[in-house]
Amino acid sequence: MQNTNRDTKMKTFSAFMAESQDINEAHDVELKPHENGTHYIVHKIHPSSGIESDQLKKGEKISDSHVDDLHDMGYSVKIHKK
């Protein structure tokens, strides 16, 4: 009987960890490198990020320092490879 309870707890824990990994993999902003190498193009802004459309727009060109500012404000940023 105790093994069944332990197994249930392990399954619940495994499901929780899988869900946590999915949450951690979600990024607030996704960027693609610009051709010049010092800027990025906004590829995607996730709705759950809380970033308003007047703050940052898809397709907008931003600099390295703007990316640093996003990190400093606590946003998760993913930079895609070329």
N, C-alpha and C positions, 0 to 999 in steps of 0.2 A: 504494500500500500504506500509506503514511503517513497519508493522508487517512482511511482506514478505521479505523486505530488512534485517530486524533484524534476521529473521529465517535463511536466507542465510548466514549471517555473523556468526551466532552461529554454523551452520553446518560446515562452513569452519574452524572455530576455533576448533571444535571438531575433525575434520580430522587432523588438525595440531598437536593437543595434542596427538592423537593416534600414529601419525608418530613419534613424539618426544619420546614417550615411547618406541617404537620399537628401535629407535636409542640408547636410554639409556640402553636398555637391552642387546645390543650387547657388547660382551667383546673382547678385543684384544687377550687375552690368557686364555685358560681354563686348569686347573690343577686338578689332582687327588692325594690324599694323598698316600705317600709311606708307606709300611708296618712298617718301623722303627719309624714313627711318626714325624721325624724332617725334612723330605725331601718331595718333590712333584715330580710327573711325569707329563710332559707336555702332555696334552691330545689333545689339538687343538690350532693352531695358525691361526687366521683369516687373510685372505689376505689383508684386508683393514687396518691392524694394522701397516704395514710398517716394520715389523720385518723381517730381511733377514734370509735365511736358515743357513748362517754361524754364526749367532748370537745365535739362539735358534732352536732346532729341536724337532719335535714330538717324544715322547718316552724318551726324555732326562730327567735325574734325576737332580733336582735343590734343593738348600737349602733354608731355611727360609730367609736368608739374600739376596739371589738372588730375591726372591719374593718381599721383601722390596724395592730392587733396581728398580724392574719393576714399582712398585707403585710410587716411587720417580721420575721416568722418565716420569710419566704421563700415563702409560698404564693401561687399565682396566683389572683386573685379577679376574676371577671367579674360586673359589675352590669348586669342587664337594665334596659331602659327600661320604664316603666309600660305 
